[in-house]
């Protein structure tokens, strides 16, 4: 059988298996703590970055398999996080608007589901894509994003 991508080494058994249960629990705990911290109004720029990481990792974990509903949800959450970032930039507390919490919680739960079901290689690839995005000039990896520069 021929390999399609000759530049990629064959995947090991470990890379084909899901992340360990302890790794999934640890990542999930960190994600939920970021949300809880922001929900309580004790957020910081770092906890906001944690929520953005959750959003974009969920997007990358889905790869091209995201539904239109997923994308709509991701764009809604991105816009609400952007609203919070702009408010903090104006000197207000790092917090999330109550009306946006259900959608943000839904993305956190979706990310939990994905972390528990994707093979390790997909997680590693998603993490790599996230790092490339972070170091790019792009404002958002989401197709159809309406984000502009964060602080003009």
TIRO-180467 format. One record per atom (N, C-alpha, C, O): z, y, x; residue in one letter. Coordinates in Angstrom, 2 decimals, padded with zeros to 5 digits. Layout:
REM TIRO-180467
+---------+---------+---------+------+
|      up |   north |    east | code |
+---------+---------+---------+------+
|       Z |       Y |       X |    A |
...
+---------+---------+---------+------+
REM end
This chain:
REM TIRO-180467
+---------+---------+---------+------+
|      up |   north |    east | code |
+---------+---------+---------+------+
|  000.00 | -001.16 |  000.83 |    X |
|  000.00 |  000.00 |  000.00 |    X |
|  000.00 |  001.24 |  000.89 |    X |
|  000.78 |  001.33 |  001.84 |    X |
| -000.87 |  002.19 |  000.59 |    X |
| -000.97 |  003.41 |  001.37 |    X |
|  000.01 |  004.46 |  000.87 |    X |
|  000.23 |  004.60 | -000.34 |    X |
|  000.58 |  005.18 |  001.81 |    X |
|  001.44 |  006.31 |  001.45 |    X |
|  000.57 |  007.52 |  001.20 |    X |
| -000.40 |  007.76 |  001.91 |    X |
|  000.93 |  008.28 |  000.16 |    X |
|  000.17 |  009.48 | -000.17 |    X |
|  000.41 |  010.60 |  000.82 |    X |
| -000.53 |  011.28 |  001.23 |    X |
|  001.65 |  010.80 |  001.21 |    X |
|  002.02 |  011.89 |  002.11 |    X |
|  002.37 |  011.32 |  003.47 |    X |
|  003.47 |  010.81 |  003.66 |    X |
|  001.44 |  011.39 |  004.42 |    X |
|  001.65 |  010.79 |  005.73 |    X |
|  002.60 |  011.60 |  006.60 |    X |
|  003.07 |  011.11 |  007.62 |    X |
|  002.88 |  012.86 |  006.21 |    X |
|  003.78 |  013.69 |  006.99 |    X |
|  005.24 |  013.40 |  006.68 |    X |
|  006.13 |  013.83 |  007.42 |    X |
|  005.50 |  012.68 |  005.62 |    X |
|  006.86 |  012.38 |  005.20 |    X |
|  007.21 |  010.96 |  005.61 |    X |
|  006.43 |  010.04 |  005.39 |    X |
|  008.37 |  010.80 |  006.20 |    X |
|  008.84 |  009.46 |  006.58 |    X |
|  009.22 |  008.70 |  005.31 |    X |
|  009.58 |  009.32 |  004.30 |    X |
|  009.14 |  007.40 |  005.34 |    X |
|  009.56 |  006.62 |  004.16 |    X |
|  011.03 |  006.92 |  003.83 |    X |
|  011.84 |  007.14 |  004.73 |    X |
|  011.35 |  006.92 |  002.57 |    X |
|  012.72 |  007.20 |  002.15 |    X |
|  013.59 |  005.96 |  002.35 |    X |
|  013.17 |  004.83 |  002.11 |    X |
|  014.81 |  006.22 |  002.79 |    X |
|  015.76 |  005.13 |  002.97 |    X |
|  016.35 |  004.74 |  001.62 |    X |
|  016.22 |  005.47 |  000.64 |    X |
|  017.00 |  003.61 |  001.60 |    X |
|  017.67 |  003.15 |  000.38 |    X |
|  018.70 |  004.19 | -000.07 |    X |
|  018.83 |  004.47 | -001.26 |    X |
|  019.44 |  004.76 |  000.89 |    X |
|  020.45 |  005.77 |  000.57 |    X |
|  019.83 |  006.98 | -000.13 |    X |
|  020.42 |  007.53 | -001.06 |    X |
|  018.65 |  007.38 |  000.30 |    X |
|  018.00 |  008.55 | -000.29 |    X |
|  017.45 |  008.25 | -001.68 |    X |
|  017.25 |  009.17 | -002.48 |    X |
|  017.20 |  007.00 | -001.98 |    X |
|  016.68 |  006.62 | -003.29 |    X |
|  017.78 |  006.44 | -004.33 |    X |
|  017.52 |  006.44 | -005.54 |    X |
|  019.02 |  006.28 | -003.86 |    X |
|  020.15 |  006.11 | -004.76 |    X |
|  020.66 |  007.47 | -005.24 |    X |
|  020.39 |  008.49 | -004.61 |    X |
|  021.38 |  007.49 | -006.35 |    X |
|  021.98 |  008.76 | -006.81 |    X |
|  023.03 |  009.24 | -005.83 |    X |
|  023.50 |  008.48 | -004.98 |    X |
|  023.40 |  010.51 | -005.95 |    X |
|  024.52 |  011.02 | -005.16 |    X |
|  025.77 |  010.21 | -005.50 |    X |
|  025.88 |  009.66 | -006.59 |    X |
|  026.70 |  010.14 | -004.57 |    X |
|  027.93 |  009.40 | -004.84 |    X |
|  028.70 |  010.10 | -005.95 |    X |
|  028.58 |  011.31 | -006.16 |    X |
|  029.50 |  009.32 | -006.65 |    X |
|  030.30 |  009.88 | -007.75 |    X |
|  031.24 |  010.96 | -007.23 |    X |
|  031.45 |  011.97 | -007.91 |    X |
|  031.79 |  010.78 | -006.04 |    X |
|  032.71 |  011.79 | -005.50 |    X |
|  031.96 |  013.07 | -005.14 |    X |
|  032.50 |  014.16 | -005.32 |    X |
|  030.73 |  012.95 | -004.65 |    X |
|  029.94 |  014.15 | -004.34 |    X |
|  029.59 |  014.90 | -005.63 |    X |
|  029.69 |  016.13 | -005.68 |    X |
|  029.20 |  014.17 | -006.66 |    X |
|  028.87 |  014.80 | -007.95 |    X |
|  030.10 |  015.50 | -008.52 |    X |
|  030.00 |  016.62 | -009.01 |    X |
|  031.27 |  014.83 | -008.46 |    X |
|  032.51 |  015.44 | -008.97 |    X |
|  032.85 |  016.71 | -008.20 |    X |
|  033.25 |  017.71 | -008.79 |    X |
|  032.69 |  016.68 | -006.89 |    X |
|  033.01 |  017.84 | -006.06 |    X |
|  032.10 |  019.03 | -006.36 |    X |
|  032.57 |  020.16 | -006.49 |    X |
|  030.81 |  018.76 | -006.46 |    X |
|  029.85 |  019.83 | -006.77 |    X |
|  030.12 |  020.37 | -008.17 |    X |
|  030.11 |  021.58 | -008.39 |    X |
|  030.35 |  019.47 | -009.12 |    X |
|  030.61 |  019.86 | -010.50 |    X |
|  031.88 |  020.70 | -010.60 |    X |
|  031.91 |  021.70 | -011.31 |    X |
|  032.92 |  020.31 | -009.90 |    X |
|  034.18 |  021.07 | -009.90 |    X |
|  033.95 |  022.48 | -009.37 |    X |
|  034.42 |  023.45 | -009.96 |    X |
|  033.23 |  022.58 | -008.27 |    X |
|  032.92 |  023.90 | -007.70 |    X |
|  032.14 |  024.75 | -008.70 |    X |
|  032.41 |  025.94 | -008.86 |    X |
|  031.17 |  024.14 | -009.38 |    X |
|  030.37 |  024.85 | -010.37 |    X |
|  031.23 |  025.36 | -011.53 |    X |
|  031.12 |  026.51 | -011.94 |    X |
|  032.07 |  024.47 | -012.05 |    X |
|  032.92 |  024.85 | -013.18 |    X |
|  033.96 |  025.89 | -012.79 |    X |
|  034.33 |  026.74 | -013.60 |    X |
|  034.44 |  025.83 | -011.55 |    X |
|  035.39 |  026.85 | -011.08 |    X |
|  034.72 |  028.22 | -010.99 |    X |
|  035.34 |  029.23 | -011.31 |    X |
|  033.48 |  028.25 | -010.55 |    X |
|  032.74 |  029.52 | -010.51 |    X |
|  032.64 |  030.11 | -011.91 |    X |
|  032.88 |  031.30 | -012.11 |    X |
|  032.29 |  029.27 | -012.87 |    X |
|  032.17 |  029.74 | -014.25 |    X |
|  033.53 |  030.20 | -014.79 |    X |
|  033.62 |  031.27 | -015.40 |    X |
|  034.56 |  029.42 | -014.57 |    X |
|  035.89 |  029.77 | -015.08 |    X |
|  036.40 |  031.07 | -014.45 |    X |
|  037.00 |  031.90 | -015.14 |    X |
|  036.15 |  031.25 | -013.18 |    X |
|  036.58 |  032.47 | -012.49 |    X |
|  035.88 |  033.69 | -013.07 |    X |
|  036.51 |  034.72 | -013.32 |    X |
|  034.58 |  033.57 | -013.29 |    X |
|  033.84 |  034.70 | -013.87 |    X |
|  034.25 |  034.93 | -015.32 |    X |
|  034.38 |  036.08 | -015.75 |    X |
|  034.46 |  033.87 | -016.06 |    X |
|  034.86 |  033.98 | -017.48 |    X |
|  036.17 |  034.74 | -017.62 |    X |
|  036.35 |  035.52 | -018.56 |    X |
|  037.09 |  034.52 | -016.69 |    X |
|  038.40 |  035.17 | -016.76 |    X |
|  038.38 |  036.60 | -016.23 |    X |
|  039.41 |  037.29 | -016.27 |    X |
|  037.25 |  037.05 | -015.73 |    X |
|  037.17 |  038.41 | -015.21 |    X |
|  037.70 |  038.57 | -013.81 |    X |
|  038.00 |  039.68 | -013.37 |    X |
|  037.83 |  037.45 | -013.08 |    X |
|  038.33 |  037.50 | -011.71 |    X |
|  037.22 |  037.18 | -010.70 |    X |
|  037.49 |  036.76 | -009.58 |    X |
|  035.99 |  037.39 | -011.13 |    X |
|  034.85 |  037.03 | -010.29 |    X |
|  034.67 |  037.97 | -009.10 |    X |
|  035.26 |  039.04 | -009.02 |    X |
|  033.84 |  037.51 | -008.21 |    X |
|  033.45 |  038.28 | -007.03 |    X |
|  031.95 |  038.09 | -006.85 |    X |
|  031.32 |  037.34 | -007.60 |    X |
|  031.40 |  038.76 | -005.89 |    X |
|  029.98 |  038.56 | -005.58 |    X |
|  029.74 |  037.08 | -005.23 |    X |
|  028.70 |  036.53 | -005.58 |    X |
|  030.68 |  036.46 | -004.55 |    X |
|  030.52 |  035.06 | -004.17 |    X |
|  030.49 |  034.13 | -005.38 |    X |
|  029.71 |  033.18 | -005.42 |    X |
|  031.34 |  034.39 | -006.38 |    X |
|  031.31 |  033.53 | -007.56 |    X |
|  030.03 |  033.75 | -008.35 |    X |
|  029.53 |  032.82 | -008.98 |    X |
|  029.50 |  034.96 | -008.34 |    X |
|  028.20 |  035.20 | -008.99 |    X |
|  027.10 |  034.45 | -008.26 |    X |
|  026.21 |  033.88 | -008.89 |    X |
|  027.15 |  034.45 | -006.95 |    X |
|  026.17 |  033.68 | -006.18 |    X |
|  026.28 |  032.20 | -006.55 |    X |
|  025.28 |  031.50 | -006.61 |    X |
|  027.50 |  031.73 | -006.78 |    X |
|  027.69 |  030.34 | -007.21 |    X |
|  026.98 |  030.06 | -008.53 |    X |
|  026.37 |  029.00 | -008.68 |    X |
|  027.06 |  030.98 | -009.47 |    X |
|  026.38 |  030.78 | -010.76 |    X |
|  024.86 |  030.83 | -010.60 |    X |
|  024.14 |  030.08 | -011.24 |    X |
|  024.38 |  031.71 | -009.74 |    X |
|  022.94 |  031.76 | -009.48 |    X |
|  022.47 |  030.46 | -008.82 |    X |
|  021.40 |  029.95 | -009.13 |    X |
|  023.30 |  029.94 | -007.92 |    X |
|  022.97 |  028.67 | -007.26 |    X |
|  022.85 |  027.55 | -008.29 |    X |
|  021.93 |  026.73 | -008.22 |    X |
|  023.78 |  027.51 | -009.23 |    X |
|  023.75 |  026.49 | -010.28 |    X |
|  022.45 |  026.60 | -011.07 |    X |
|  021.77 |  025.61 | -011.31 |    X |
|  022.12 |  027.81 | -011.48 |    X |
|  020.91 |  028.05 | -012.27 |    X |
|  019.67 |  027.59 | -011.53 |    X |
|  018.86 |  026.84 | -012.07 |    X |
|  019.51 |  028.04 | -010.30 |    X |
|  018.29 |  027.71 | -009.56 |    X |
|  018.25 |  026.26 | -009.10 |    X |
|  017.18 |  025.68 | -009.00 |    X |
|  019.42 |  025.67 | -008.81 |    X |
|  019.43 |  024.24 | -008.47 |    X |
|  019.01 |  023.41 | -009.67 |    X |
|  018.25 |  022.45 | -009.52 |    X |
|  019.47 |  023.76 | -010.85 |    X |
|  019.06 |  023.02 | -012.05 |    X |
|  017.54 |  023.12 | -012.21 |    X |
|  016.88 |  022.12 | -012.51 |    X |
|  017.00 |  024.30 | -012.00 |    X |
|  015.56 |  024.48 | -012.09 |    X |
|  014.84 |  023.61 | -011.05 |    X |
|  013.88 |  022.91 | -011.39 |    X |
|  015.29 |  023.65 | -009.82 |    X |
|  014.64 |  022.86 | -008.76 |    X |
|  014.85 |  021.36 | -008.94 |    X |
|  013.97 |  020.58 | -008.61 |    X |
|  016.00 |  020.95 | -009.47 |    X |
|  016.23 |  019.52 | -009.70 |    X |
|  015.28 |  018.97 | -010.76 |    X |
|  014.87 |  017.81 | -010.70 |    X |
|  014.93 |  019.81 | -011.70 |    X |
|  013.98 |  019.37 | -012.73 |    X |
|  012.55 |  019.33 | -012.20 |    X |
|  011.68 |  018.69 | -012.80 |    X |
|  012.31 |  020.00 | -011.09 |    X |
|  010.97 |  020.14 | -010.52 |    X |
|  010.01 |  020.65 | -011.57 |    X |
|  010.30 |  021.63 | -012.26 |    X |
|  008.90 |  020.00 | -011.70 |    X |
|  007.91 |  020.43 | -012.68 |    X |
|  008.11 |  019.74 | -014.03 |    X |
|  007.27 |  019.84 | -014.92 |    X |
|  009.23 |  019.05 | -014.18 |    X |
|  009.53 |  018.33 | -015.43 |    X |
|  010.35 |  019.14 | -016.42 |    X |
|  010.85 |  018.59 | -017.40 |    X |
|  010.48 |  020.44 | -016.18 |    X |
|  011.26 |  021.25 | -017.12 |    X |
|  010.45 |  021.48 | -018.39 |    X |
|  009.23 |  021.63 | -018.35 |    X |
|  011.16 |  021.50 | -019.49 |    X |
|  010.52 |  021.77 | -020.78 |    X |
|  010.43 |  023.27 | -020.99 |    X |
|  011.02 |  024.05 | -020.23 |    X |
|  009.71 |  023.67 | -022.00 |    X |
|  009.64 |  025.09 | -022.35 |    X |
|  011.03 |  025.58 | -022.75 |    X |
|  011.42 |  026.71 | -022.42 |    X |
|  011.79 |  024.73 | -023.45 |    X |
|  013.17 |  025.09 | -023.84 |    X |
|  014.05 |  025.29 | -022.61 |    X |
|  014.87 |  026.21 | -022.59 |    X |
|  013.90 |  024.43 | -021.59 |    X |
|  014.65 |  024.60 | -020.35 |    X |
|  014.34 |  025.96 | -019.73 |    X |
|  015.25 |  026.70 | -019.36 |    X |
|  013.06 |  026.28 | -019.63 |    X |
|  012.66 |  027.53 | -019.00 |    X |
|  013.17 |  028.73 | -019.78 |    X |
|  013.63 |  029.70 | -019.18 |    X |
|  013.10 |  028.68 | -021.10 |    X |
|  013.63 |  029.77 | -021.92 |    X |
|  015.12 |  029.94 | -021.66 |    X |
|  015.59 |  031.07 | -021.49 |    X |
|  015.86 |  028.85 | -021.62 |    X |
|  017.29 |  028.90 | -021.33 |    X |
|  017.55 |  029.48 | -019.95 |    X |
|  018.40 |  030.36 | -019.79 |    X |
|  016.82 |  029.00 | -018.95 |    X |
|  017.01 |  029.49 | -017.58 |    X |
|  016.73 |  030.99 | -017.49 |    X |
|  017.47 |  031.72 | -016.83 |    X |
|  015.68 |  031.45 | -018.14 |    X |
|  015.35 |  032.87 | -018.11 |    X |
|  016.41 |  033.70 | -018.83 |    X |
|  016.75 |  034.80 | -018.38 |    X |
|  016.94 |  033.19 | -019.93 |    X |
|  018.02 |  033.88 | -020.65 |    X |
|  019.26 |  034.01 | -019.78 |    X |
|  019.87 |  035.08 | -019.71 |    X |
|  019.62 |  032.93 | -019.12 |    X |
|  020.81 |  032.95 | -018.26 |    X |
|  020.58 |  033.86 | -017.06 |    X |
|  021.48 |  034.59 | -016.65 |    X |
|  019.39 |  033.80 | -016.49 |    X |
|  019.09 |  034.67 | -015.36 |    X |
|  019.24 |  036.14 | -015.76 |    X |
|  019.81 |  036.93 | -015.02 |    X |
|  018.72 |  036.49 | -016.92 |    X |
|  018.82 |  037.87 | -017.40 |    X |
|  020.28 |  038.27 | -017.63 |    X |
|  020.67 |  039.39 | -017.32 |    X |
|  021.09 |  037.36 | -018.16 |    X |
|  022.50 |  037.69 | -018.41 |    X |
|  023.27 |  037.82 | -017.09 |    X |
|  024.15 |  038.67 | -016.98 |    X |
|  022.96 |  036.98 | -016.10 |    X |
|  023.60 |  037.12 | -014.80 |    X |
|  023.18 |  038.42 | -014.13 |    X |
|  023.99 |  039.09 | -013.49 |    X |
|  021.90 |  038.77 | -014.28 |    X |
|  021.40 |  040.04 | -013.74 |    X |
|  022.14 |  041.22 | -014.38 |    X |
|  022.49 |  042.18 | -013.69 |    X |
|  022.38 |  041.13 | -015.67 |    X |
|  023.14 |  042.18 | -016.37 |    X |
|  024.53 |  042.33 | -015.77 |    X |
|  025.01 |  043.44 | -015.57 |    X |
|  025.18 |  041.21 | -015.47 |    X |
|  026.52 |  041.24 | -014.86 |    X |
|  026.48 |  041.81 | -013.45 |    X |
|  027.37 |  042.56 | -013.05 |    X |
|  025.45 |  041.45 | -012.70 |    X |
|  025.30 |  041.96 | -011.33 |    X |
|  025.12 |  043.48 | -011.36 |    X |
|  025.72 |  044.20 | -010.57 |    X |
|  024.29 |  043.94 | -012.26 |    X |
|  024.05 |  045.40 | -012.37 |    X |
|  025.33 |  046.13 | -012.80 |    X |
|  025.61 |  047.22 | -012.30 |    X |
|  026.09 |  045.54 | -013.71 |    X |
|  027.36 |  046.15 | -014.13 |    X |
|  028.32 |  046.25 | -012.95 |    X |
|  028.98 |  047.27 | -012.77 |    X |
|  028.40 |  045.20 | -012.16 |    X |
|  029.27 |  045.22 | -010.98 |    X |
|  028.78 |  046.26 | -009.98 |    X |
|  029.57 |  046.92 | -009.31 |    X |
|  027.46 |  046.41 | -009.88 |    X |
|  026.90 |  047.43 | -008.99 |    X |
|  027.24 |  048.84 | -009.41 |    X |
|  027.20 |  049.77 | -008.60 |    X |
|  027.59 |  049.01 | -010.69 |    X |
|  028.00 |  050.31 | -011.21 |    X |
|  029.52 |  050.48 | -011.15 |    X |
|  030.06 |  051.45 | -011.69 |    X |
|  030.20 |  049.55 | -010.50 |    X |
|  031.64 |  049.67 | -010.30 |    X |
|  032.50 |  048.93 | -011.31 |    X |
|  033.73 |  048.99 | -011.23 |    X |
|  031.88 |  048.23 | -012.25 |    X |
|  032.68 |  047.46 | -013.21 |    X |
|  033.06 |  046.11 | -012.60 |    X |
|  032.55 |  045.72 | -011.55 |    X |
|  033.98 |  045.40 | -013.27 |    X |
|  034.43 |  044.09 | -012.78 |    X |
|  033.30 |  043.07 | -012.81 |    X |
|  032.36 |  043.17 | -013.59 |    X |
|  033.44 |  042.07 | -011.92 |    X |
|  032.52 |  040.93 | -011.93 |    X |
|  032.95 |  040.04 | -013.09 |    X |
|  033.94 |  039.32 | -012.99 |    X |
|  032.21 |  040.09 | -014.18 |    X |
|  032.54 |  039.27 | -015.34 |    X |
|  031.28 |  038.97 | -016.12 |    X |
|  030.22 |  039.54 | -015.86 |    X |
|  031.42 |  038.06 | -017.07 |    X |
|  030.30 |  037.64 | -017.91 |    X |
|  030.54 |  038.13 | -019.33 |    X |
|  031.66 |  038.06 | -019.84 |    X |
|  029.49 |  038.62 | -019.97 |    X |
|  029.60 |  039.04 | -021.36 |    X |
|  029.84 |  037.80 | -022.22 |    X |
|  029.19 |  036.78 | -022.04 |    X |
|  030.78 |  037.91 | -023.14 |    X |
|  031.17 |  036.79 | -024.00 |    X |
|  029.98 |  036.18 | -024.73 |    X |
|  029.88 |  034.96 | -024.87 |    X |
|  029.07 |  037.03 | -025.19 |    X |
|  027.92 |  036.51 | -025.94 |    X |
|  026.97 |  035.67 | -025.08 |    X |
|  026.16 |  034.92 | -025.61 |    X |
|  027.07 |  035.81 | -023.76 |    X |
|  026.20 |  035.03 | -022.87 |    X |
|  026.82 |  033.71 | -022.41 |    X |
|  026.13 |  032.86 | -021.85 |    X |
|  028.11 |  033.54 | -022.65 |    X |
|  028.81 |  032.35 | -022.15 |    X |
|  028.23 |  031.02 | -022.65 |    X |
|  028.10 |  030.11 | -021.84 |    X |
|  027.88 |  030.86 | -023.93 |    X |
|  027.35 |  029.56 | -024.36 |    X |
|  026.10 |  029.12 | -023.59 |    X |
|  025.97 |  027.95 | -023.24 |    X |
|  025.20 |  030.04 | -023.33 |    X |
|  023.98 |  029.68 | -022.58 |    X |
|  024.31 |  029.33 | -021.13 |    X |
|  023.76 |  028.38 | -020.58 |    X |
|  025.21 |  030.10 | -020.52 |    X |
|  025.60 |  029.82 | -019.13 |    X |
|  026.31 |  028.48 | -019.05 |    X |
|  026.05 |  027.69 | -018.13 |    X |
|  027.19 |  028.20 | -019.99 |    X |
|  027.87 |  026.91 | -020.03 |    X |
|  026.87 |  025.77 | -020.19 |    X |
|  027.03 |  024.71 | -019.59 |    X |
|  025.85 |  025.99 | -020.99 |    X |
|  024.83 |  024.97 | -021.19 |    X |
|  024.09 |  024.66 | -019.88 |    X |
|  023.78 |  023.50 | -019.61 |    X |
|  023.80 |  025.68 | -019.09 |    X |
|  023.14 |  025.46 | -017.80 |    X |
|  024.07 |  024.71 | -016.85 |    X |
|  023.61 |  023.83 | -016.11 |    X |
|  025.35 |  025.04 | -016.85 |    X |
|  026.30 |  024.33 | -015.99 |    X |
|  026.36 |  022.85 | -016.38 |    X |
|  026.36 |  021.98 | -015.51 |    X |
|  026.42 |  022.58 | -017.67 |    X |
|  026.43 |  021.17 | -018.13 |    X |
|  025.12 |  020.47 | -017.78 |    X |
|  025.12 |  019.30 | -017.39 |    X |
|  024.00 |  021.17 | -017.92 |    X |
|  022.69 |  020.59 | -017.59 |    X |
|  022.63 |  020.25 | -016.11 |    X |
|  022.10 |  019.20 | -015.72 |    X |
|  023.16 |  021.13 | -015.29 |    X |
|  023.20 |  020.87 | -013.85 |    X |
|  024.06 |  019.64 | -013.55 |    X |
|  023.70 |  018.82 | -012.71 |    X |
|  025.20 |  019.50 | -014.24 |    X |
|  026.05 |  018.31 | -014.09 |    X |
|  025.26 |  017.04 | -014.40 |    X |
|  025.32 |  016.07 | -013.65 |    X |
|  024.54 |  017.06 | -015.52 |    X |
|  023.73 |  015.89 | -015.92 |    X |
|  022.71 |  015.54 | -014.84 |    X |
|  022.54 |  014.38 | -014.49 |    X |
|  022.05 |  016.56 | -014.34 |    X |
|  021.02 |  016.33 | -013.33 |    X |
|  021.62 |  015.78 | -012.04 |    X |
|  021.08 |  014.85 | -011.45 |    X |
|  022.73 |  016.36 | -011.61 |    X |
|  023.39 |  015.89 | -010.38 |    X |
|  023.77 |  014.42 | -010.48 |    X |
|  023.71 |  013.69 | -009.49 |    X |
|  024.16 |  013.99 | -011.67 |    X |
|  024.58 |  012.61 | -011.86 |    X |
|  023.44 |  011.64 | -012.04 |    X |
|  023.66 |  010.42 | -012.09 |    X |
|  022.22 |  012.15 | -012.14 |    X |
|  021.11 |  011.23 | -012.44 |    X |
|  019.96 |  011.24 | -011.43 |    X |
|  019.20 |  010.28 | -011.38 |    X |
|  019.83 |  012.29 | -010.64 |    X |
|  018.69 |  012.32 | -009.72 |    X |
|  019.00 |  011.56 | -008.43 |    X |
|  020.15 |  011.49 | -008.02 |    X |
|  017.97 |  011.00 | -007.81 |    X |
|  018.21 |  010.37 | -006.51 |    X |
|  018.56 |  011.42 | -005.46 |    X |
|  018.21 |  012.60 | -005.60 |    X |
|  019.24 |  010.99 | -004.43 |    X |
|  019.71 |  011.90 | -003.38 |    X |
|  018.55 |  012.70 | -002.78 |    X |
|  018.71 |  013.88 | -002.48 |    X |
|  017.39 |  012.09 | -002.60 |    X |
|  016.27 |  012.81 | -001.99 |    X |
|  015.85 |  014.00 | -002.85 |    X |
|  015.43 |  015.02 | -002.31 |    X |
|  015.96 |  013.88 | -004.17 |    X |
|  015.61 |  015.00 | -005.05 |    X |
|  016.62 |  016.13 | -004.89 |    X |
|  016.25 |  017.31 | -004.90 |    X |
|  017.90 |  015.79 | -004.73 |    X |
|  018.92 |  016.81 | -004.49 |    X |
|  018.65 |  017.52 | -003.16 |    X |
|  018.71 |  018.74 | -003.09 |    X |
|  018.36 |  016.76 | -002.13 |    X |
|  018.09 |  017.33 | -000.81 |    X |
|  016.85 |  018.24 | -000.88 |    X |
|  016.85 |  019.34 | -000.32 |    X |
|  015.81 |  017.80 | -001.56 |    X |
|  014.60 |  018.62 | -001.72 |    X |
|  014.90 |  019.90 | -002.50 |    X |
|  014.41 |  020.97 | -002.14 |    X |
|  015.69 |  019.79 | -003.56 |    X |
|  016.05 |  020.97 | -004.36 |    X |
|  016.85 |  021.96 | -003.52 |    X |
|  016.62 |  023.17 | -003.58 |    X |
|  017.78 |  021.45 | -002.73 |    X |
|  018.59 |  022.30 | -001.86 |    X |
|  017.69 |  023.02 | -000.84 |    X |
|  017.88 |  024.20 | -000.55 |    X |
|  016.71 |  022.29 | -000.31 |    X |
|  015.77 |  022.88 |  000.65 |    X |
|  014.94 |  023.98 | -000.03 |    X |
|  014.73 |  025.04 |  000.56 |    X |
|  014.49 |  023.74 | -001.24 |    X |
|  013.72 |  024.76 | -001.97 |    X |
|  014.58 |  025.99 | -002.25 |    X |
|  014.10 |  027.12 | -002.15 |    X |
|  015.84 |  025.76 | -002.60 |    X |
|  016.75 |  026.88 | -002.85 |    X |
|  016.91 |  027.71 | -001.57 |    X |
|  016.87 |  028.94 | -001.63 |    X |
|  017.10 |  027.06 | -000.45 |    X |
|  017.26 |  027.78 |  000.82 |    X |
|  016.00 |  028.56 |  001.20 |    X |
|  016.08 |  029.68 |  001.71 |    X |
|  014.83 |  027.97 |  000.95 |    X |
|  013.58 |  028.70 |  001.22 |    X |
|  013.45 |  029.91 |  000.30 |    X |
|  012.99 |  030.97 |  000.73 |    X |
|  013.86 |  029.75 | -000.97 |    X |
|  013.82 |  030.88 | -001.89 |    X |
|  014.75 |  031.99 | -001.41 |    X |
|  014.36 |  033.16 | -001.39 |    X |
|  015.95 |  031.64 | -001.01 |    X |
|  016.95 |  032.63 | -000.57 |    X |
|  016.40 |  033.47 |  000.58 |    X |
|  016.67 |  034.67 |  000.66 |    X |
|  015.64 |  032.86 |  001.46 |    X |
|  015.10 |  033.56 |  002.61 |    X |
|  013.72 |  034.16 |  002.36 |    X |
|  013.06 |  034.63 |  003.29 |    X |
|  013.28 |  034.14 |  001.13 |    X |
|  011.98 |  034.70 |  000.79 |    X |
|  012.16 |  036.09 |  000.17 |    X |
|  013.28 |  036.47 | -000.17 |    X |
|  011.09 |  036.83 |  000.04 |    X |
|  011.21 |  038.15 | -000.62 |    X |
|  011.19 |  038.07 | -002.15 |    X |
|  011.32 |  039.09 | -002.82 |    X |
|  011.04 |  036.86 | -002.71 |    X |
|  010.99 |  036.70 | -004.16 |    X |
|  012.29 |  037.15 | -004.81 |    X |
|  013.37 |  036.99 | -004.23 |    X |
|  012.19 |  037.72 | -006.02 |    X |
|  013.37 |  038.08 | -006.79 |    X |
|  013.91 |  036.87 | -007.56 |    X |
|  015.11 |  036.77 | -007.81 |    X |
|  013.00 |  035.95 | -007.94 |    X |
|  013.38 |  034.78 | -008.73 |    X |
|  012.36 |  033.67 | -008.54 |    X |
|  011.17 |  033.95 | -008.36 |    X |
|  012.82 |  032.42 | -008.56 |    X |
|  011.86 |  031.32 | -008.51 |    X |
|  011.35 |  030.92 | -009.90 |    X |
|  010.44 |  030.09 | -010.01 |    X |
|  011.93 |  031.50 | -010.95 |    X |
|  011.59 |  031.10 | -012.31 |    X |
|  010.26 |  031.73 | -012.75 |    X |
|  010.09 |  032.94 | -012.65 |    X |
|  009.34 |  030.91 | -013.24 |    X |
|  008.09 |  031.47 | -013.76 |    X |
|  008.39 |  032.35 | -014.98 |    X |
|  009.12 |  031.95 | -015.88 |    X |
|  007.81 |  033.53 | -015.00 |    X |
|  008.01 |  034.43 | -016.12 |    X |
|  009.25 |  035.30 | -016.00 |    X |
|  009.58 |  036.03 | -016.94 |    X |
|  009.94 |  035.24 | -014.86 |    X |
|  011.15 |  036.04 | -014.67 |    X |
|  010.81 |  037.53 | -014.74 |    X |
|  009.76 |  037.97 | -014.27 |    X |
|  011.71 |  038.28 | -015.34 |    X |
|  011.55 |  039.74 | -015.47 |    X |
|  012.46 |  040.50 | -014.50 |    X |
|  012.65 |  041.71 | -014.65 |    X |
|  013.01 |  039.80 | -013.52 |    X |
|  013.92 |  040.47 | -012.59 |    X |
|  013.17 |  041.47 | -011.74 |    X |
|  012.03 |  041.24 | -011.31 |    X |
|  013.82 |  042.58 | -011.52 |    X |
|  013.34 |  043.57 | -010.58 |    X |
|  014.28 |  043.60 | -009.41 |    X |
|  015.16 |  042.74 | -009.30 |    X |
|  014.13 |  044.57 | -008.52 |    X |
|  015.07 |  044.69 | -007.41 |    X |
|  016.49 |  044.81 | -007.95 |    X |
|  016.72 |  045.45 | -008.97 |    X |
|  017.44 |  044.19 | -007.26 |    X |
|  018.81 |  044.15 | -007.75 |    X |
|  019.42 |  045.53 | -007.79 |    X |
|  019.84 |  045.99 | -008.85 |    X |
|  019.48 |  046.21 | -006.67 |    X |
|  020.02 |  047.55 | -006.65 |    X |
|  018.96 |  048.46 | -006.07 |    X |
|  018.60 |  048.35 | -004.90 |    X |
|  018.49 |  049.36 | -006.89 |    X |
|  017.45 |  050.30 | -006.45 |    X |
|  018.08 |  051.55 | -005.89 |    X |
|  017.37 |  052.46 | -005.46 |    X |
+---------+---------+---------+------+
REM end
